[in-house]
Amino acid sequence: MPKVLRLNKGTEEGTRELLKFLLENKKVKGVFTLIKLDQSGGVAYSLVTDSDMIENALPLFPLMPANAAKMLSRLTLVEPATEVIAAVVRPCELRALTELIKRNQGNLENFLFISPTCGGVYPLKMAVEGNIEEKLPQYWDAVKKGEIASDIRPTCAGCEHFTPYNTDMTVALIGNKDVDKQCVISLDTDKGEQFASGMPGEIVEGGVESEVIKGLQSKREVQKKKLFDELGDDGFDMQKVFEKCIGCRGCSKICPVCYCHVCFFDSGGDEHPSCYYETELEKTGYARVLPAPVFYQLVRLFHVSMSCVGCGLCADVCPVNIPLWAVSLKIGEAVQQSFDYLAGRNIEEGLPITTFRPEEFDGVAD
């Protein structure tokens, strides 16, 4: 059973104190976390080396302005971090980073990972409108009780993997009835225990509350089924779902596991000669000048479904409100279950598309 660090202060304040402790005692060189921006008042992932800047940190703020995996991947793409960085990331972000590392898109060396049991995040639209702050009391109340906070993104409401894999420290949020009075951090690895050594507070034997977490998993499973039901019981009409697509490709640009340096759809490979449009006009009387939306979406799903972590950013940035959280979650789950694989669960678990197993799909060809 892992040891637990307990601090007699609110969880966000306690997490900030931990980050400040790590910097001031030179246990880490930098901290990667959400920081409140002075001028705009918004929040953004930032790399901080000045301990005084931690006062502006909002490590547990319920917003995902981008998926941290993509940034940490780019930060270590050419070479690994030369000194230790403490990174506060959500469970889906850590899973996405694990998938990227398997594809040689970054390096995990010299990271100390800190991740919460996640209550979900609000849509980006609410951040633009500036009304997240007023939602925080009801959000933290739901987190304490192990409930699904109202108005969080649908993909978060249907996410069953809200406890982190492969983290060194877990910040206990779900079911912590004293989340505004007591900070509870599980030290999940020897590294986590080592880095927390000397931190003011009490280190005891213990673990994160499990019954509340199991209850929330059941509630989120119900919400996930509702998302899937909206697409259709046995499947869904792709033409109908994707016909609103305007080809902006925002979903691929924001996706943490979509990393091709030159996308096929940016290469000109999907352009058509004039005879193509003439044929379409003869057949149907009209021709879309934009790339065929179903073709684009199918290619995207084919590329990312094996490593989709259901972070939901694809739907968050969609300007025409295609329910991509439901589509990505449904397709990704189906593909991964076929291979008994969960994206980002284990860094040692080989990617199914590059791992040969003689017994795989035994009997399919019979």
C-alpha positions in Angstrom: 0.0 0.0 0.0 1.5 3.4 -1.0 2.2 6.0 1.6 0.1 9.2 1.8 1.2 12.8 2.4 -1.4 14.8 4.3 -1.3 18.5 4.6 -3.8 20.5 6.7 -4.8 23.0 4.0 -7.0 23.0 1.0 -6.0 20.6 -1.8 -5.1 23.3 -4.4 -3.2 25.3 -1.9 -1.5 22.1 -0.7 -0.5 21.1 -4.2 0.9 24.6 -4.8 2.9 24.2 -1.6 4.3 20.9 -2.8 5.4 22.4 -6.1 7.0 25.3 -4.3 8.8 22.9 -1.9 10.2 20.9 -4.9 11.5 24.1 -6.5 12.9 25.8 -3.4 14.7 22.6 -2.3 16.1 22.1 -5.8 14.5 18.7 -6.1 13.2 19.8 -9.5 14.5 22.4 -11.9 11.1 23.3 -13.2 7.3 22.8 -12.8 4.9 22.3 -15.7 1.4 23.3 -14.7 -1.6 25.5 -15.4 -0.8 29.1 -14.6 -3.2 32.1 -14.3 -2.2 34.7 -16.9 -1.8 38.2 -15.4 -3.1 40.3 -18.3 -6.0 38.2 -19.7 -7.0 36.4 -16.5 -7.1 33.1 -18.5 -5.1 30.0 -17.7 -2.4 28.2 -19.8 0.1 25.4 -19.4 3.5 26.9 -18.5 6.9 25.8 -17.6 8.0 27.6 -14.4 11.4 27.8 -12.7 10.8 30.7 -10.3 9.1 29.5 -7.1 7.4 32.9 -6.6 5.5 32.2 -9.8 3.8 29.2 -8.1 1.5 31.6 -6.4 -0.2 32.0 -9.8 -0.4 28.3 -10.4 -3.9 26.7 -10.7 -2.8 23.0 -10.9 -6.3 21.6 -10.3 -8.4 24.2 -12.2 -11.1 22.3 -14.1 -10.1 23.4 -17.6 -8.0 21.8 -20.4 -6.9 24.6 -22.7 -4.9 22.0 -24.6 -3.7 18.5 -24.0 -0.5 18.6 -22.0 0.7 15.5 -23.7 1.3 17.3 -27.0 3.3 20.0 -25.3 5.5 17.6 -23.2 6.0 15.6 -26.3 7.3 18.6 -28.2 9.4 19.7 -25.2 11.3 16.4 -25.3 11.1 15.4 -29.0 14.7 16.3 -29.9 16.2 15.3 -26.6 15.0 14.3 -23.1 14.8 16.9 -20.3 18.3 17.4 -18.9 17.0 18.1 -15.4 14.0 17.0 -13.4 10.6 18.6 -14.2 7.5 18.1 -12.0 4.5 17.9 -14.4 0.9 18.2 -13.1 -1.3 16.6 -15.7 -4.7 15.0 -15.8 -5.0 11.2 -16.2 -6.0 11.3 -19.9 -3.1 13.6 -20.6 -0.7 11.2 -19.0 -2.1 8.3 -21.0 -1.8 10.3 -24.2 1.8 11.1 -23.4 2.5 7.4 -22.8 1.1 6.6 -26.3 3.2 9.3 -27.9 6.4 7.9 -26.2 5.6 4.5 -27.6 5.7 6.2 -31.0 9.1 7.8 -30.3 7.4 11.2 -30.0 9.2 12.4 -26.8 10.9 11.0 -23.7 9.8 10.3 -20.2 13.2 10.7 -18.7 13.6 13.3 -15.8 9.9 13.8 -15.2 8.1 13.6 -11.9 4.4 13.1 -12.7 1.7 14.4 -10.4 -1.9 13.7 -11.4 -5.3 14.0 -9.7 -8.3 11.7 -9.5 -10.2 13.8 -12.0 -13.6 15.4 -11.6 -13.6 16.4 -15.3 -13.2 19.8 -16.9 -15.5 22.4 -18.4 -15.8 23.2 -22.1 -13.4 25.7 -23.6 -16.5 27.8 -24.6 -17.1 28.5 -20.9 -13.5 29.7 -20.5 -14.0 32.1 -23.4 -17.3 33.4 -21.9 -15.5 33.7 -18.5 -18.1 31.9 -16.4 -16.1 29.0 -15.0 -15.3 30.8 -11.7 -19.0 30.9 -10.7 -19.3 27.2 -11.3 -16.4 26.2 -9.0 -18.4 25.9 -5.7 -20.8 23.3 -7.2 -17.9 21.6 -9.0 -15.9 21.0 -5.8 -19.1 20.0 -4.0 -19.7 17.3 -6.7 -16.0 16.2 -6.4 -16.4 15.8 -2.6 -19.5 13.6 -3.0 -18.2 11.5 -6.0 -20.9 13.0 -8.2 -20.7 14.2 -11.8 -20.6 18.0 -11.8 -23.2 19.6 -14.0 -22.0 21.4 -17.2 -18.7 19.5 -17.4 -17.9 18.2 -20.9 -19.9 15.2 -22.0 -16.7 13.2 -22.6 -15.6 13.8 -18.9 -19.1 12.9 -17.7 -18.7 9.5 -19.5 -15.0 8.9 -18.7 -14.4 5.8 -16.5 -10.6 6.2 -16.4 -10.3 9.2 -14.1 -7.8 7.7 -11.8 -4.2 8.1 -13.2 -1.9 5.3 -14.5 1.9 5.6 -14.4 2.0 8.6 -12.0 4.4 9.2 -9.2 1.9 11.1 -7.0 -1.9 11.1 -7.0 -3.7 14.1 -5.7 -6.9 12.7 -4.1 -9.9 14.8 -5.2 -12.8 12.3 -5.7 -14.5 11.5 -2.4 -12.2 13.8 -0.4 -14.9 15.3 1.8 -12.4 17.9 3.2 -11.0 18.8 -0.2 -11.1 22.5 0.8 -9.4 21.8 4.2 -7.1 18.8 3.7 -4.7 17.9 0.9 -4.2 14.2 0.5 -1.4 13.0 -1.9 -0.7 9.3 -2.6 3.0 8.6 -3.1 2.6 5.9 -5.7 6.2 5.2 -6.6 9.6 5.2 -4.8 10.4 8.3 -6.8 7.3 10.0 -5.5 8.1 9.1 -1.9 11.7 10.2 -2.4 10.7 13.6 -3.8 8.2 14.2 -1.0 10.7 13.4 1.7 11.2 16.5 3.9 7.9 18.1 2.9 6.1 19.7 5.9 3.1 17.6 6.7 2.4 14.0 7.7 3.4 10.9 5.7 1.3 7.9 6.7 0.3 4.5 5.4 -2.9 4.6 3.4 -4.6 4.9 0.1 -7.1 6.8 -2.0 -10.8 6.2 -1.1 -12.0 3.3 -3.3 -15.7 3.0 -2.7 -16.5 6.5 -3.8 -14.3 6.0 -6.9 -16.2 2.8 -7.8 -19.5 4.6 -7.4 -18.4 7.4 -9.7 -17.2 4.9 -12.3 -20.7 3.3 -12.3 -22.3 6.7 -12.8 -20.0 7.7 -15.6 -20.6 4.4 -17.3 -24.3 5.3 -17.4 -23.4 8.7 -18.9 -21.1 7.0 -21.5 -24.0 4.7 -22.6 -26.2 7.8 -23.1 -23.6 9.3 -25.3 -23.4 6.2 -27.4 -27.2 5.8 -27.6 -27.4 9.3 -29.1 -25.3 8.0 -32.0 -27.5 4.8 -32.4 -27.8 1.5 -30.7 -26.1 -0.7 -33.3 -24.1 1.9 -35.1 -24.5 5.3 -36.6 -25.0 7.0 -39.9 -21.5 8.4 -40.6 -22.8 10.5 -43.5 -25.4 12.1 -41.3 -23.1 12.7 -38.4 -20.2 14.1 -40.5 -22.1 16.0 -43.1 -21.7 19.2 -41.2 -17.9 18.9 -41.3 -16.4 22.1 -42.9 -12.9 20.6 -43.2 -11.2 22.9 -40.8 -9.2 20.0 -39.4 -9.2 21.5 -35.9 -9.9 18.0 -34.5 -6.7 16.7 -35.9 -4.6 19.7 -34.9 -5.7 19.6 -31.3 -5.6 15.8 -30.9 -2.7 14.8 -28.7 -2.0 11.5 -30.5 -2.2 12.9 -34.0 1.4 13.9 -34.7 2.2 13.5 -38.4 4.6 16.3 -39.5 2.8 16.5 -42.8 -0.8 15.4 -42.8 -2.1 13.7 -45.9 -4.9 16.3 -46.0 -2.4 19.1 -46.0 -0.3 17.5 -48.8 -2.6 18.1 -51.7 -3.2 14.3 -52.0 -6.9 14.7 -51.6 -7.3 17.3 -54.4 -9.4 16.3 -57.4 -9.2 17.1 -61.2 -12.0 18.9 -62.9 -13.4 15.7 -64.3 -14.1 14.4 -60.8 -16.5 17.4 -60.2 -18.0 16.9 -63.6 -18.8 13.3 -62.8 -20.3 14.2 -59.4 -22.5 16.9 -61.0 -23.8 14.4 -63.5 -24.6 11.8 -60.8 -26.1 14.0 -58.2 -26.5 17.5 -59.5 -24.1 19.0 -57.0 -20.5 18.5 -55.8 -18.9 19.5 -52.5 -15.7 21.4 -53.2 -14.5 20.7 -49.7 -12.8 17.3 -49.1 -15.4 14.5 -48.6 -16.1 14.8 -44.8 -16.6 11.1 -44.3 -13.3 10.2 -46.0 -11.4 12.7 -43.8 -13.1 11.6 -40.6 -12.6 7.9 -41.3 -8.9 8.4 -42.1 -8.5 10.4 -38.8 -10.3 7.7 -36.8 -8.2 5.0 -38.4 -5.0 6.8 -37.4 -5.9 7.7 -33.8 -8.5 5.2 -32.5 -6.0 2.7 -31.2 -4.4 5.4 -29.0 -7.5 7.6 -28.3 -7.7 8.4 -24.6 -11.1 10.1 -24.8 -9.7 13.6 -23.8 -12.6 15.2 -25.9 -10.6 18.1 -27.2 -11.6 17.2 -30.8 -15.3 18.0 -30.0 -14.3 20.9 -27.8 -12.9 22.8 -30.7 -15.3 21.7 -33.4 -17.0 24.9 -34.7 -20.1 23.0 -36.0 -20.7 20.9 -32.9 -20.2 17.4 -34.4 -20.5 15.0 -31.4 -16.9 13.9 -31.7 -16.6 13.0 -28.0 -19.1 10.3 -28.6 -17.7 9.2 -31.9 -14.1 9.1 -30.8 -14.9 7.4 -27.5 -17.1 4.8 -29.1 -14.7 3.9 -32.0 -11.6 4.1 -29.8 -13.1 1.8 -27.2 -14.3 -0.7 -29.8 -10.9 -0.9 -31.5 -9.0 -1.1 -28.2 -11.2 -3.8 -26.7 -10.7 -5.9 -29.9 -7.0 -6.1 -28.9 -7.5 -6.2 -25.1 -5.7 -2.9 -25.0 -6.2 0.4 -23.1 -4.4 3.4 -24.5 -1.7 4.7 -22.1 -2.2 2.0 -19.4 1.3 0.6 -19.5 4.4 2.0 -21.1 5.7 -1.5 -21.5 2.6 -2.7 -23.3 3.4 -2.8 -27.0 1.2 -1.1 -29.6 -1.2 -3.7 -31.1 -0.5 -2.4 -34.6 3.2 -3.2 -34.2 2.9 -6.3 -32.1 2.4 -9.7 -33.7 0.4 -12.2 -31.7 -0.2 -15.6 -33.5 -3.4 -16.2 -31.5 -4.9 -12.8 -32.3 -8.5 -13.0 -33.8 -8.3 -16.7 -33.9 -11.1 -18.2 -35.9 -12.0 -15.0 -37.7 -11.2 -16.4 -41.1 -13.0 -19.7 -40.4 
